Amino acid sequence: MWRNLWTMTGVVMALSACSPSGESQTDPAGATELPKTLIIAHRGASGLYPEHTLEAYSAAIDMGADFIEPDLVMTRDGVLVARHERYLSETTDVANRSEFLDRRTIKEIGGSPREDWYVEDFTLTELKSLRARQPRQSRDQGFNDQFSIPTFTEILGLVAITNQSGQRLGVYPELKSPAYFASIGLDMESALLDALMTAELDGLGAPVFIQCFDPATLRSLNEKTDWPLVQLLPATTAERLTPDTISTYADGIGPWKQVMMRFDGGPERYLALAHEAGLVVHPYTYRADDVAGGYESFDAELSTAFTLGVDGVFTDHPGQALAIRGGSD
């Protein structure tokens, strides 16, 4: 069930251009060689700037990332905006804003109650008055309270401008908590697809992946769009998801990297099973300041992933990842 990923000067390039074989591919017109491993700027260049800001995305674009990745939530008035979570205290200055003190409330997050400020209780105008902060205290806090929260439409505008300039850039949106938003009358799926259609990315040759942890959402989207879909996979899942079942409604998987590396049979077997089912594999999240799995360096961890043959990586540090990928080709 391969879907069209690129449309450029009338030439359709299949999703298989991001080849599970790990080989670089050239479009049928012979114009562009695609990278064998995509560098997906996770929340933008979030290792350097507050995540999910136009500044973080712009920095990733300047570095040459293949995709920028916005996590999407919804405002009270039904606008898609970029935040990793529904709650706002860790990534904005909302706790210091006296006019919003009464918005603090207790809601359930991941099965546990959390007292916080929630995006669905703010209009877009109110949310735009907040300023973004770097949530990881080990990272540079010097850009805090300078940047606003972007809408998905603004992000797509940035993607469009970049592709118009001749640089190929993709967008990789994730729908966060779509079932919850549906329960309060906010339709994320329609808003996402409407925004993508309005942006006319097809005509610009801008690739798109749509990702979500919720299989029901992806199954629904499978009936509504030809954009490639990616099933995100956490460390554990209540639903039995195998490559064969995922391939009936999606085109790829985004596993937590440690699940892939610790797979019974080894990461090579993990990748082989996915590729045999026709799925691309984009593990998450590679961080230069938080190297996992006992690797001595970011270079060693990413080089291993590239050598194994992953089809893309989510990373907070796209500039460094691009340098490592260049050295691995």
Disulfide bonds with the S-S distance in Angstrom:
none
